[in-house]
Amino acid sequence: MPAVGVSASAFLLFALQLAGWGHLLLALSLLGAVLVSRELAKDLALIGVGITIVSTTSVVASVDWDRFLTIGAVLLLAVLVPVAVDRLLLRRRAIRFPLRTGEPWTRLEKGYIVAVPFLGWLILPFYFITSGVYRNWPPLADGGEVARFFAGVNFVGTWDELFFICTCFALLRRHFGVWTANLLQATIFVSFLWELGYQAWGPLLTAPFALLQGWLFARTGSLLYVLIVHLLFDVVVFLAIVHARHPGAIPIFLV
């Protein structure tokens, strides 16, 4: 229950924008974890620290320089502070970022890398345009905004894997099975993406993606693999939103 409470607090904070209730639930959940298990409390506290740091600012997509830099700094701290606490205060290495395992990728794993951008090309323009949620992203009025948007999409995509998978999922896996931990991290992941802009029926896309990323990380143990998958998908996200904002600029989509 304490772990469920921590994940639910992210839903309140990011998806529902209920800061007071979200922080209260997070605090009560961490208190409950102390009563259950000291090790569980330590790991949930690290996740809670990251969630709290992210909650200090809006993560609604923006390419204005002040918001661009503020969001970037907050997201960096949400990863770096839990790592620092884990290393320096708790004297352990529960949070790690294993780029490679040395094991070759299977044919299925290679095929998935090809399938992801294809599925994104097929589905994302339809989602963004028919739901109208592309308006949750900035209008991209000039080349500078487009460049910052591209950098931001890739930065956030990388951060997603560092925080939701290598931090939240990995810490939860110390106490729960793969799918229990996966559902808990996906709740945090999808709640964040909702605030970012993936609204309307976006969770029907983001929830399976978050669950697949967790499962793939558990299967491969490779940050590099899940990162490649995510960034390939995000390239299509970038192109689809530019296409939605400026029809005809990128004539490669069906919608």
C-alpha positions in Angstrom: 0.0 0.0 0.0 2.8 2.5 0.7 4.1 1.9 -2.9 0.7 2.3 -4.4 0.3 5.5 -2.4 3.5 6.9 -3.8 2.5 6.1 -7.4 -1.0 7.5 -6.7 0.5 10.7 -5.4 2.1 11.3 -8.8 -1.4 10.9 -10.4 -2.7 13.6 -8.0 0.3 15.9 -8.5 0.8 15.6 -12.3 -2.5 14.5 -13.9 -5.0 16.1 -11.5 -2.8 19.1 -10.4 -3.8 18.6 -6.8 -0.6 19.7 -5.1 -1.8 19.7 -1.5 -3.5 16.4 -1.7 -0.7 14.8 -3.7 2.0 15.9 -1.3 -0.1 14.8 1.7 -0.6 11.3 0.2 3.1 11.1 -0.6 4.1 12.0 2.9 1.6 9.5 4.4 2.7 6.8 2.1 6.4 7.3 3.1 5.4 7.2 6.7 3.5 4.0 6.1 6.6 2.5 4.4 8.7 3.2 7.5 6.2 1.1 9.5 6.4 -1.8 6.9 10.1 -2.0 6.0 13.1 0.3 6.4 14.5 -0.8 3.1 11.2 -0.2 1.4 11.0 3.2 3.0 14.5 4.2 1.7 13.6 3.2 -1.9 10.2 4.9 -1.9 11.7 8.0 -0.4 14.2 8.2 -3.3 11.2 8.0 -5.7 9.3 10.5 -3.6 12.2 13.0 -3.7 12.2 12.8 -7.5 8.4 13.2 -7.7 8.5 16.2 -5.3 11.3 17.9 -7.3 9.3 17.5 -10.5 6.2 18.9 -8.8 7.9 22.2 -8.0 7.3 23.5 -11.6 4.8 23.0 -14.4 6.1 20.6 -17.1 3.7 21.8 -19.7 5.7 21.8 -23.0 7.3 25.2 -23.8 10.1 26.5 -25.9 10.4 29.9 -24.2 13.9 30.1 -23.0 13.0 30.7 -19.3 10.7 27.7 -19.2 13.0 25.6 -21.4 15.9 26.1 -19.0 13.7 25.8 -15.8 12.1 22.5 -16.8 15.5 21.1 -17.9 17.1 22.1 -14.5 14.2 20.6 -12.5 14.2 17.3 -14.4 18.0 17.0 -14.0 17.7 17.5 -10.3 15.0 14.9 -10.1 17.5 12.3 -11.3 20.7 13.6 -9.7 19.4 14.2 -6.2 18.1 10.6 -5.7 21.4 9.2 -7.1 23.4 11.5 -4.8 21.4 10.4 -1.8 21.7 6.7 -2.8 25.5 7.0 -3.2 26.5 9.5 -0.5 24.0 9.1 2.3 22.8 5.5 1.9 26.2 4.3 0.8 24.9 1.9 -1.9 24.3 1.7 -5.6 20.6 0.8 -5.9 20.2 3.3 -8.7 22.4 2.4 -11.7 22.3 3.3 -15.4 23.6 0.1 -17.2 24.2 1.2 -20.8 25.1 -2.2 -22.1 25.1 -5.8 -20.9 27.4 -7.3 -23.5 24.7 -9.6 -24.7 23.7 -9.3 -28.4 20.1 -8.2 -29.1 17.8 -11.0 -30.3 16.0 -10.9 -33.7 12.8 -10.0 -31.9 14.5 -7.1 -30.1 16.0 -5.8 -33.4 12.6 -6.1 -35.0 10.9 -4.1 -32.3 13.4 -1.3 -32.9 12.2 -1.1 -36.5 8.5 -1.6 -35.6 8.4 1.3 -33.1 9.0 4.2 -35.5 6.7 2.6 -38.1 3.9 2.3 -35.5 4.5 5.9 -34.4 4.3 7.0 -38.1 1.0 5.2 -38.4 -0.7 6.2 -35.2 0.8 9.5 -33.8 -0.4 12.0 -36.5 -3.9 10.5 -36.2 -3.8 10.9 -32.4 -2.4 14.4 -32.3 -4.6 15.8 -35.1 -7.9 14.1 -34.5 -7.8 14.8 -30.7 -6.4 18.3 -31.1 -3.8 17.7 -28.4 -1.0 18.9 -30.6 -2.1 22.3 -29.4 -0.7 21.4 -26.0 2.7 21.9 -27.6 4.1 25.3 -28.6 3.2 26.8 -32.0 6.8 26.6 -33.3 6.8 29.9 -35.0 10.4 29.9 -36.3 13.5 27.8 -36.8 14.8 28.6 -33.3 11.7 27.3 -31.7 11.7 24.2 -33.8 15.3 23.5 -32.8 14.6 24.0 -29.1 11.5 21.7 -29.5 13.6 19.0 -31.0 16.2 19.3 -28.3 13.5 19.3 -25.6 11.8 16.2 -27.0 15.0 14.2 -27.0 16.0 15.5 -23.5 12.7 14.6 -21.9 12.7 11.2 -23.7 16.1 10.5 -22.3 15.1 11.7 -18.8 12.0 9.5 -18.9 14.2 6.4 -19.1 16.7 7.6 -16.4 13.9 8.5 -13.9 10.9 6.2 -14.6 12.8 3.1 -15.6 16.3 3.2 -14.1 15.2 5.0 -10.9 11.5 4.3 -10.1 11.2 0.9 -11.8 14.6 -0.4 -10.6 13.9 0.7 -7.0 10.5 -0.9 -7.0 11.9 -4.1 -8.5 13.9 -4.5 -5.2 10.7 -5.3 -3.5 8.1 -6.4 -6.1 7.8 -8.7 -9.1 8.3 -7.3 -12.6 4.6 -6.6 -13.3 3.7 -5.1 -9.9 6.7 -2.8 -10.2 5.9 -2.1 -13.8 2.3 -1.0 -13.1 3.5 1.2 -10.3 6.1 3.0 -12.4 3.8 3.2 -15.4 1.3 5.1 -13.2 3.9 7.7 -12.4 5.2 7.7 -16.0 1.7 8.2 -17.6 0.7 10.9 -15.1 3.8 12.9 -16.0 3.1 12.5 -19.7 -0.5 13.7 -19.2 0.7 17.0 -17.7 3.3 17.2 -20.4 0.6 17.2 -23.1 -0.5 13.6 -23.9 -4.1 14.1 -23.0 -7.5 13.1 -24.4 -7.1 9.4 -25.2 -3.3 9.7 -25.0 -3.0 7.2 -22.0 -4.2 4.5 -24.4 -0.9 5.0 -26.1 1.4 6.1 -23.2 0.3 3.4 -20.8 1.3 0.4 -23.1 4.5 2.2 -24.0 5.5 2.8 -20.4 4.7 -0.9 -19.6 6.7 -2.1 -22.6 9.7 0.0 -21.6 9.7 -1.4 -18.1 9.3 -5.0 -19.4 12.1 -4.5 -22.0 14.4 -3.1 -19.4 13.7 -6.1 -17.1 14.3 -8.4 -20.1 17.5 -6.8 -21.5 18.9 -5.0 -18.5 20.1 -2.4 -21.0 19.5 1.3 -20.7 20.9 1.7 -24.2 18.2 -0.5 -25.7 15.2 1.2 -24.1 16.7 4.6 -24.8 17.1 3.8 -28.5 13.5 2.6 -28.6 12.3 5.7 -26.9 14.2 8.2 -28.9 13.2 6.6 -32.2 9.6 7.0 -31.1 10.2 10.6 -30.0 11.6 11.5 -33.4 8.2 10.6 -34.9 6.5 12.5 -32.1 8.6 15.6 -33.1 7.8 15.2 -36.8 4.1 14.5 -36.1 3.7 17.6 -34.0 5.5 19.8 -36.5 3.3 18.3 -39.2 0.1 19.1 -37.2 1.3 22.6 -36.5 2.4 23.2 -40.1 0.4 21.0 -42.5 2.4 20.3 -45.6 5.8 21.0 -44.1 6.5 17.3 -43.7 4.5 15.4 -46.3 5.3 11.9 -45.1 2.2 11.1 -43.0 -1.2 9.6 -44.0 -3.2 12.1 -42.0 
